Amino acid sequence: MNQDERKTAVRRMMLLIAAAAVIIGLYGFRLIFLQLVNGDSFTAQATNTTDYKFTVTAARGDIVDSKGERIASSTTGYSVVLNKLLMGDEDLDTMLQKIVGLLGKNGESWNDSLLIGQPDAAGHYEFTAASDNATEQKALAAMKDNLGLQQYATADDVMEKLVEDYDLADFSLYWQRVLSGIHYEMQLQAFSNVNNFVMAENVSEATVATIKENSLSLPGVEIVETSTRSYEQGTVLPHVLGRVGKITAEKWKVTDENGQVTYPLKEKGYNMNDIIGISGLESAYEDELRGKDGVETITRNSDGVIVNTALTTVPEPGHTVQLTIDSEFQKAVDQALAKNVEWIKNTYADSKQANAGAVVVIDVKTGGVLAASNYPSFDQNLYAAQYNEYSADENMPLFNRALQGLYTPGSTYKPSVAVAGLDTGLLNRNSTVNCTRVYTYYKDYRPRCAQHGHGNGPIDVINAIKWSCNIFFYDVGRRLTSDVYDAYAYKLGLGQRTGVEVSEALGHLTTKNDSNYTESLDIQAAIGQGNTAVTPIQLATYAATLANRGTRYRTHFVKAILDSNTGKTLEETQPEVMDVVEDKGETFDLVREGMKGVAQTIPALAAYPYTIACKTGSPQRSEGYYVGSTYKHYTNAAMIAYGPAEDPEIAIGVVVEYGGAGARTGQLVADIFNAYYAMKDGTLTVDDTVSDGLAQPETAADDAATDNGTAADPAVDPAAAAAVAENTDE
């Protein structure tokens, strides 16, 4: 090879090397680009994995008393859960039959809300929804709608549709019903690859062991730890605490009047199976108690093999809600109320029907509720098991009388009229009204005063409160008019919301806008009768406002929100002024003197170590009885009280249904003060704070009701019974 040929060969070689280098460079650059920029994407495509995320429910926060003692808490339970993703190709119905068999052997039930029973001998079905149960009837109607059936569809029609939809024709009638119920529940809970199905809840440890022993033949069937609500002190404040429950289909899927479907709870992060507060504080503080759910991520490859399971987000427990209630004090008040009601019932002939009552105790300086008692009451731990019994009880233990019971206040209303008269200048210390037993201002309406503790002659505001003189308050009420004295009653806390965090009845004061209004009704309202109806918690709030010389604080049950892990206070309820009646001159001093005088007429309070201010009431009920040929109305026993009078700490509102004279609750009030002071010094023992010596004489302060002879008999005149407008001493 000559020199030229060699040079040509070298040049060609260099060109080839350069070309190869360029090509290799391009490929290298492309590989680098694919690895660095789209590496994750191509890796996922190569392995073809999919992530499935499942909710891990957070523990619900505790509800504790003012000392931190648990009232409601969360305990660990176990549920049998079906994970469709993990079941793979397993036949679902075969799997369900296995699970039902294992659950049945251990005496467990499974989730099945289908309102149809097992078939009869002829193979026909019947609905199990009770005709008088509105909830069940509504659920039955919703089921027919969900299945696309007309409302006239029979149980057989429904089952035929279910068997067809779920392909169950090859199963026996028994299994058709069982599997249909489970499938329908799965449909309601939206069972899918990303939404597990809760087959059975709160199963026993024996069932947990059985499921785990059979785990190899039950792929996708898991035992999941759950947070279950429990009540360490099930009888403490059950009406106010409220309940938790599973999210219902109605709450999950909401259809408005235009047919628009929304899922409000789903939008807030809930799942169909979640537990939610449905009433009381459990509902009011749902956002605080709920906590933040965690996330479990399951990764599956293209062959359907689970390649990874990880807790990618750790659940955070809900916050602790701390109440103003002291649980031991609450129990002492519960016991005192129960004993007082039973004593009244067994002692007085006119109170044989006394079977119920309510008491509320408030911290005067903060507005915090220290106790809210209902009698009769119930145990939260027995609610589900004994619901039918509780519901059928004619004394209504499930009824929250303390917050929802509406009662005519009777003479407990008189201090508010006195405040109105003194504050407006209509009255002063020396103002008097001449009590002649019969009020003669109207020619055709002559109500009376029983003149307990006083006779004919002038009576001032202090003695009018002490002896509950009707004539005095008739006359003051007439001159003020209901427009004026009602305005003061509202400011003092009657006939309006107290501010508590849970549902409460609003009540009503007698006004000129009432359909049955008359001038006579106007003066009856001045002694707490007429159309006026208030709640025990309003009475306690009113008493606290009188004690605070016209400053009304928001009544509340919650003291603070605490971090469940550290106990640190996250939010604390501060006293909140809702309204003020300006204390002009001696207004509240004079009212207090009158209320102190009432206490001196009641042996249990007159002898008490601290000075108590109170006002009794015996508000008339619409129904009555005959004593010989004389018709008399039954009365409730009512009282407001606060003390010590010189520097008030607590205020009390009491109502005992059919209790008769208000002074009969005097020992109850004394027992409440005993428990309060024992709580303060740390010596409170429930059984030791309630006096067994309840017997006490009737006194002038009892304000027993009397009929003026003009009232219609409510047994004959329903309109009169509804108005409850008859004259009484209370």
KASUL-V514603 format. One record per residue. N is the residue number from 1. RES is the residue in three letters. OMEGA is omega in whole degrees, 0 to 359 (999 if undefined). NEAR is the number of other C-alpha atoms within 12 Angstrom. Layout:
BEGIN
((N,RES,OMEGA,NEAR) (N,RES,OMEGA,NEAR))
END
This chain:
BEGIN
((1,MET,180,8) (2,ASN,186,8) (3,GLN,182,9) (4,ASP,180,10) (5,GLU,179,11) (6,ARG,179,12) (7,LYS,179,13) (8,THR,179,14) (9,ALA,180,15) (10,VAL,180,14) (11,ARG,180,14) (12,ARG,179,14) (13,MET,180,14) (14,MET,179,14) (15,LEU,180,14) (16,LEU,179,15) (17,ILE,180,15) (18,ALA,180,14) (19,ALA,179,14) (20,ALA,180,15) (21,ALA,179,15) (22,VAL,181,14) (23,ILE,179,14) (24,ILE,178,15) (25,GLY,179,15) (26,LEU,179,14) (27,TYR,179,14) (28,GLY,178,15) (29,PHE,180,16) (30,ARG,179,16) (31,LEU,178,16) (32,ILE,180,14) (33,PHE,181,15) (34,LEU,184,16) (35,GLN,187,15) (36,LEU,186,14) (37,VAL,184,14) (38,ASN,184,15) (39,GLY,182,16) (40,ASP,182,16) (41,SER,182,15) (42,PHE,176,17) (43,THR,179,16) (44,ALA,179,17) (45,GLN,182,14) (46,ALA,181,14) (47,THR,178,18) (48,ASN,179,20) (49,THR,178,23) (50,THR,177,25) (51,ASP,176,26) (52,TYR,184,29) (53,LYS,180,26) (54,PHE,182,29) (55,THR,172,29) (56,VAL,188,31) (57,THR,178,34) (58,ALA,177,32) (59,ALA,179,35) (60,ARG,180,39) (61,GLY,180,41) (62,ASP,167,42) (63,ILE,185,51) (64,VAL,179,38) (65,ASP,186,36) (66,SER,179,30) (67,LYS,182,23) (68,GLY,178,26) (69,GLU,183,24) (70,ARG,172,28) (71,ILE,175,39) (72,ALA,180,39) (73,SER,179,34) (74,SER,177,32) (75,THR,182,20) (76,THR,174,22) (77,GLY,182,23) (78,TYR,176,26) (79,SER,173,33) (80,VAL,187,40) (81,VAL,177,36) (82,LEU,177,36) (83,ASN,185,32) (84,LYS,181,29) (85,LEU,183,34) (86,LEU,181,30) (87,MET,180,29) (88,GLY,183,21) (89,ASP,181,16) (90,GLU,178,21) (91,ASP,187,16) (92,LEU,184,29) (93,ASP,176,25) (94,THR,178,20) (95,MET,182,29) (96,LEU,178,37) (97,GLN,178,26) (98,LYS,183,25) (99,ILE,179,38) (100,VAL,179,31) (101,GLY,180,22) (102,LEU,179,29) (103,LEU,181,30) (104,GLY,180,19) (105,LYS,181,16) (106,ASN,178,20) (107,GLY,181,15) (108,GLU,173,25) (109,SER,179,26) (110,TRP,184,33) (111,ASN,181,33) (112,ASP,182,27) (113,SER,180,32) (114,LEU,187,37) (115,LEU,179,34) (116,ILE,180,33) (117,GLY,175,26) (118,GLN,183,27) (119,PRO,175,22) (120,ASP,184,15) (121,ALA,181,9) (122,ALA,178,10) (123,GLY,180,18) (124,HIS,184,21) (125,TYR,175,26) (126,GLU,174,24) (127,PHE,179,28) (128,THR,180,21) (129,ALA,179,22) (130,ALA,183,16) (131,SER,181,14) (132,ASP,179,10) (133,ASN,185,13) (134,ALA,181,12) (135,THR,180,16) (136,GLU,179,20) (137,GLN,178,20) (138,LYS,178,21) (139,ALA,178,28) (140,LEU,179,34) (141,ALA,179,27) (142,ALA,179,26) (143,MET,179,35) (144,LYS,177,28) (145,ASP,181,16) (146,ASN,181,23) (147,LEU,179,25) (148,GLY,181,17) (149,LEU,175,22) (150,GLN,183,18) (151,GLN,179,20) (152,TYR,181,14) (153,ALA,180,22) (154,THR,177,23) (155,ALA,177,32) (156,ASP,178,25) (157,ASP,181,23) (158,VAL,181,37) (159,MET,178,41) (160,GLU,180,25) (161,LYS,180,27) (162,LEU,180,33) (163,VAL,179,29) (164,GLU,183,18) (165,ASP,185,20) (166,TYR,175,26) (167,ASP,184,18) (168,LEU,186,26) (169,ALA,184,20) (170,ASP,182,14) (171,PHE,176,19) (172,SER,181,17) (173,LEU,180,25) (174,TYR,183,24) (175,TRP,175,26) (176,GLN,179,35) (177,ARG,181,38) (178,VAL,183,37) (179,LEU,177,40) (180,SER,179,39) (181,GLY,181,33) (182,ILE,179,37) (183,HIS,180,35) (184,TYR,178,35) (185,GLU,176,31) (186,MET,179,33) (187,GLN,179,28) (188,LEU,182,34) (189,GLN,177,31) (190,ALA,180,22) (191,PHE,182,26) (192,SER,178,22) (193,ASN,183,22) (194,VAL,181,25) (195,ASN,182,29) (196,ASN,178,37) (197,PHE,178,40) (198,VAL,184,41) (199,MET,181,40) (200,ALA,184,36) (201,GLU,175,34) (202,ASN,181,30) (203,VAL,183,33) (204,SER,177,24) (205,GLU,177,21) (206,ALA,178,19) (207,THR,177,31) (208,VAL,180,30) (209,ALA,181,19) (210,THR,180,28) (211,ILE,181,35) (212,LYS,179,22) (213,GLU,182,16) (214,ASN,187,21) (215,SER,182,22) (216,LEU,180,15) (217,SER,181,20) (218,LEU,179,34) (219,PRO,180,28) (220,GLY,178,34) (221,VAL,187,37) (222,GLU,169,35) (223,ILE,184,35) (224,VAL,174,29) (225,GLU,180,25) (226,THR,178,29) (227,SER,183,32) (228,THR,180,29) (229,ARG,176,35) (230,SER,185,27) (231,TYR,179,29) (232,GLU,180,24) (233,GLN,190,27) (234,GLY,181,28) (235,THR,181,34) (236,VAL,173,40) (237,LEU,186,48) (238,PRO,182,41) (239,HIS,183,37) (240,VAL,179,45) (241,LEU,181,43) (242,GLY,188,37) (243,ARG,169,32) (244,VAL,179,34) (245,GLY,178,21) (246,LYS,176,24) (247,ILE,180,24) (248,THR,179,29) (249,ALA,181,32) (250,GLU,179,26) (251,LYS,181,26) (252,TRP,181,28) (253,LYS,185,25) (254,VAL,178,19) (255,THR,181,16) (256,ASP,185,13) (257,GLU,179,8) (258,ASN,180,8) (259,GLY,180,9) (260,GLN,182,10) (261,VAL,176,14) (262,THR,178,19) (263,TYR,187,22) (264,PRO,181,20) (265,LEU,176,22) (266,LYS,179,18) (267,GLU,178,12) (268,LYS,175,18) (269,GLY,179,21) (270,TYR,170,30) (271,ASN,184,34) (272,MET,185,35) (273,ASN,189,36) (274,ASP,173,37) (275,ILE,183,33) (276,ILE,175,41) (277,GLY,184,27) (278,ILE,178,24) (279,SER,175,22) (280,GLY,180,28) (281,LEU,177,37) (282,GLU,179,38) (283,SER,184,24) (284,ALA,182,26) (285,TYR,179,36) (286,GLU,183,33) (287,ASP,179,24) (288,GLU,185,32) (289,LEU,191,38) (290,ARG,185,37) (291,GLY,180,32) (292,LYS,182,26) (293,ASP,175,30) (294,GLY,181,23) (295,VAL,171,23) (296,GLU,182,23) (297,THR,176,24) (298,ILE,182,27) (299,THR,181,28) (300,ARG,180,24) (301,ASN,185,21) (302,SER,178,16) (303,ASP,180,14) (304,GLY,181,20) (305,VAL,177,21) (306,ILE,184,23) (307,VAL,180,20) (308,ASN,173,19) (309,THR,184,19) (310,ALA,173,19) (311,LEU,187,20) (312,THR,174,20) (313,THR,182,18) (314,VAL,179,19) (315,PRO,178,22) (316,GLU,181,23) (317,PRO,178,29) (318,GLY,179,31) (319,HIS,175,35) (320,THR,176,45) (321,VAL,180,46) (322,GLN,183,43) (323,LEU,174,41) (324,THR,181,37) (325,ILE,165,43) (326,ASP,189,40) (327,SER,179,40) (328,GLU,176,37) (329,PHE,178,43) (330,GLN,179,40) (331,LYS,180,38) (332,ALA,178,41) (333,VAL,176,49) (334,ASP,183,42) (335,GLN,180,37) (336,ALA,179,42) (337,LEU,180,48) (338,ALA,180,30) (339,LYS,181,35) (340,ASN,179,46) (341,VAL,180,41) (342,GLU,178,32) (343,TRP,179,31) (344,ILE,182,39) (345,LYS,185,27) (346,ASN,185,19) (347,THR,189,23) (348,TYR,182,23) (349,ALA,182,17) (350,ASP,183,27) (351,SER,180,32) (352,LYS,180,23) (353,GLN,183,29) (354,ALA,182,36) (355,ASN,187,32) (356,ALA,177,42) (357,GLY,180,51) (358,ALA,177,52) (359,VAL,172,54) (360,VAL,178,53) (361,VAL,185,52) (362,ILE,171,52) (363,ASP,186,38) (364,VAL,188,39) (365,LYS,182,31) (366,THR,187,32) (367,GLY,179,46) (368,GLY,179,43) (369,VAL,179,48) (370,LEU,177,48) (371,ALA,174,52) (372,ALA,188,55) (373,SER,173,48) (374,ASN,174,46) (375,TYR,356,41) (376,PRO,180,35) (377,SER,181,37) (378,PHE,180,34) (379,ASP,180,29) (380,GLN,183,31) (381,ASN,181,21) (382,LEU,187,20) (383,TYR,183,25) (384,ALA,184,16) (385,ALA,185,13) (386,GLN,183,17) (387,TYR,181,18) (388,ASN,179,16) (389,GLU,178,17) (390,TYR,183,22) (391,SER,183,18) (392,ALA,182,13) (393,ASP,183,18) (394,GLU,178,15) (395,ASN,171,23) (396,MET,179,24) (397,PRO,180,32) (398,LEU,184,35) (399,PHE,181,31) (400,ASN,182,37) (401,ARG,184,38) (402,ALA,182,47) (403,LEU,185,47) (404,GLN,181,30) (405,GLY,180,34) (406,LEU,185,36) (407,TYR,171,50) (408,THR,187,48) (409,PRO,182,57) (410,GLY,187,52) (411,SER,174,54) (412,THR,179,58) (413,TYR,188,57) (414,LYS,177,53) (415,PRO,179,61) (416,SER,177,51) (417,VAL,177,51) (418,ALA,177,53) (419,VAL,180,51) (420,ALA,180,42) (421,GLY,181,42) (422,LEU,184,35) (423,ASP,179,32) (424,THR,181,25) (425,GLY,177,21) (426,LEU,180,27) (427,LEU,167,32) (428,ASN,184,27) (429,ARG,187,27) (430,ASN,181,17) (431,SER,178,23) (432,THR,171,24) (433,VAL,181,30) (434,ASN,180,29) (435,CYS,179,32) (436,THR,180,25) (437,ARG,179,28) (438,VAL,179,30) (439,TYR,191,32) (440,THR,183,19) (441,TYR,181,20) (442,TYR,180,15) (443,LYS,186,10) (444,ASP,180,11) (445,TYR,187,23) (446,ARG,179,27) (447,PRO,188,39) (448,ARG,172,36) (449,CYS,180,39) (450,ALA,179,32) (451,GLN,173,34) (452,HIS,175,32) (453,GLY,177,23) (454,HIS,179,28) (455,GLY,177,21) (456,ASN,176,20) (457,GLY,182,19) (458,PRO,177,22) (459,ILE,182,32) (460,ASP,188,33) (461,VAL,181,46) (462,ILE,181,39) (463,ASN,177,40) (464,ALA,175,47) (465,ILE,183,47) (466,LYS,184,44) (467,TRP,175,45) (468,SER,183,53) (469,CYS,180,54) (470,ASN,184,53) (471,ILE,179,47) (472,PHE,185,48) (473,PHE,170,53) (474,TYR,186,49) (475,ASP,179,43) (476,VAL,179,43) (477,GLY,179,38) (478,ARG,182,31) (479,ARG,178,26) (480,LEU,191,31) (481,THR,182,31) (482,SER,178,42) (483,ASP,184,24) (484,VAL,185,31) (485,TYR,173,41) (486,ASP,180,38) (487,ALA,177,29) (488,TYR,179,40) (489,ALA,177,46) (490,TYR,182,39) (491,LYS,180,35) (492,LEU,174,43) (493,GLY,181,44) (494,LEU,176,48) (495,GLY,177,37) (496,GLN,184,35) (497,ARG,179,35) (498,THR,180,44) (499,GLY,181,31) (500,VAL,188,37) (501,GLU,183,29) (502,VAL,183,28) (503,SER,177,29) (504,GLU,178,31) (505,ALA,183,28) (506,LEU,184,27) (507,GLY,184,29) (508,HIS,172,30) (509,LEU,179,41) (510,THR,181,44) (511,THR,178,32) (512,LYS,178,22) (513,ASN,179,15) (514,ASP,185,19) (515,SER,182,13) (516,ASN,186,20) (517,TYR,171,23) (518,THR,177,23) (519,GLU,179,27) (520,SER,177,37) (521,LEU,180,38) (522,ASP,180,39) (523,ILE,174,48) (524,GLN,179,53) (525,ALA,180,54) (526,ALA,174,56) (527,ILE,173,57) (528,GLY,177,52) (529,GLN,181,46) (530,GLY,180,45) (531,ASN,185,44) (532,THR,178,43) (533,ALA,182,37) (534,VAL,180,46) (535,THR,175,43) (536,PRO,179,51) (537,ILE,173,56) (538,GLN,177,60) (539,LEU,179,57) (540,ALA,178,53) (541,THR,177,56) (542,TYR,179,58) (543,ALA,179,55) (544,ALA,179,47) (545,THR,174,52) (546,LEU,179,54) (547,ALA,181,45) (548,ASN,177,38) (549,ARG,172,37) (550,GLY,177,37) (551,THR,181,31) (552,ARG,176,41) (553,TYR,175,41) (554,ARG,178,39) (555,THR,185,48) (556,HIS,180,45) (557,PHE,187,47) (558,VAL,180,40) (559,LYS,184,35) (560,ALA,171,31) (561,ILE,185,33) (562,LEU,172,31) (563,ASP,185,25) (564,SER,182,30) (565,ASN,186,17) (566,THR,185,12) (567,GLY,181,19) (568,LYS,178,16) (569,THR,180,18) (570,LEU,182,19) (571,GLU,182,18) (572,GLU,180,22) (573,THR,179,26) (574,GLN,176,19) (575,PRO,183,23) (576,GLU,180,21) (577,VAL,181,25) (578,MET,182,26) (579,ASP,180,29) (580,VAL,167,25) (581,VAL,183,31) (582,GLU,181,24) (583,ASP,181,24) (584,LYS,176,21) (585,GLY,187,18) (586,GLU,187,25) (587,THR,186,34) (588,PHE,174,40) (589,ASP,182,30) (590,LEU,178,35) (591,VAL,179,43) (592,ARG,179,42) (593,GLU,178,33) (594,GLY,181,37) (595,MET,173,48) (596,LYS,178,39) (597,GLY,177,34) (598,VAL,181,46) (599,ALA,181,44) (600,GLN,176,30) (601,THR,182,38) (602,ILE,187,40) (603,PRO,184,30) (604,ALA,181,34) (605,LEU,178,39) (606,ALA,182,27) (607,ALA,185,16) (608,TYR,183,26) (609,PRO,178,15) (610,TYR,180,24) (611,THR,180,29) (612,ILE,172,43) (613,ALA,183,49) (614,CYS,170,58) (615,LYS,179,58) (616,THR,175,59) (617,GLY,176,55) (618,SER,185,47) (619,PRO,184,53) (620,GLN,172,49) (621,ARG,182,42) (622,SER,183,36) (623,GLU,183,28) (624,GLY,184,31) (625,TYR,180,23) (626,TYR,167,14) (627,VAL,191,12) (628,GLY,178,7) (629,SER,183,7) (630,THR,179,14) (631,TYR,178,24) (632,LYS,178,31) (633,HIS,169,40) (634,TYR,177,37) (635,THR,169,45) (636,ASN,172,52) (637,ALA,181,52) (638,ALA,175,52) (639,MET,165,59) (640,ILE,181,54) (641,ALA,170,53) (642,TYR,181,47) (643,GLY,350,41) (644,PRO,188,31) (645,ALA,184,35) (646,GLU,179,20) (647,ASP,190,20) (648,PRO,177,30) (649,GLU,180,33) (650,ILE,176,45) (651,ALA,188,50) (652,ILE,170,56) (653,GLY,185,54) (654,VAL,168,62) (655,VAL,172,57) (656,VAL,182,55) (657,GLU,183,47) (658,TYR,185,37) (659,GLY,181,48) (660,GLY,184,44) (661,ALA,182,45) (662,GLY,181,52) (663,ALA,178,49) (664,ARG,176,52) (665,THR,182,54) (666,GLY,180,55) (667,GLN,176,39) (668,LEU,179,53) (669,VAL,178,50) (670,ALA,179,42) (671,ASP,178,37) (672,ILE,177,51) (673,PHE,177,42) (674,ASN,181,34) (675,ALA,181,38) (676,TYR,181,39) (677,TYR,175,24) (678,ALA,176,23) (679,MET,182,28) (680,LYS,183,18) (681,ASP,174,11) (682,GLY,182,15) (683,THR,186,17) (684,LEU,170,27) (685,THR,192,24) (686,VAL,185,26) (687,ASP,184,22) (688,ASP,185,22) (689,THR,182,34) (690,VAL,184,32) (691,SER,173,29) (692,ASP,180,18) (693,GLY,186,19) (694,LEU,186,28) (695,ALA,179,24) (696,GLN,182,27) (697,PRO,171,21) (698,GLU,183,24) (699,THR,179,27) (700,ALA,182,34) (701,ALA,181,50) (702,ASP,177,48) (703,ASP,183,47) (704,ALA,184,41) (705,ALA,174,43) (706,THR,180,34) (707,ASP,181,30) (708,ASN,177,25) (709,GLY,182,19) (710,THR,183,19) (711,ALA,176,33) (712,ALA,176,26) (713,ASP,183,29) (714,PRO,178,25) (715,ALA,181,21) (716,VAL,185,15) (717,ASP,182,17) (718,PRO,180,15) (719,ALA,179,18) (720,ALA,179,24) (721,ALA,181,23) (722,ALA,182,23) (723,ALA,185,33) (724,VAL,187,41) (725,ALA,183,46) (726,GLU,179,46) (727,ASN,174,46) (728,THR,174,47) (729,ASP,181,48) (730,GLU,999,58))
END
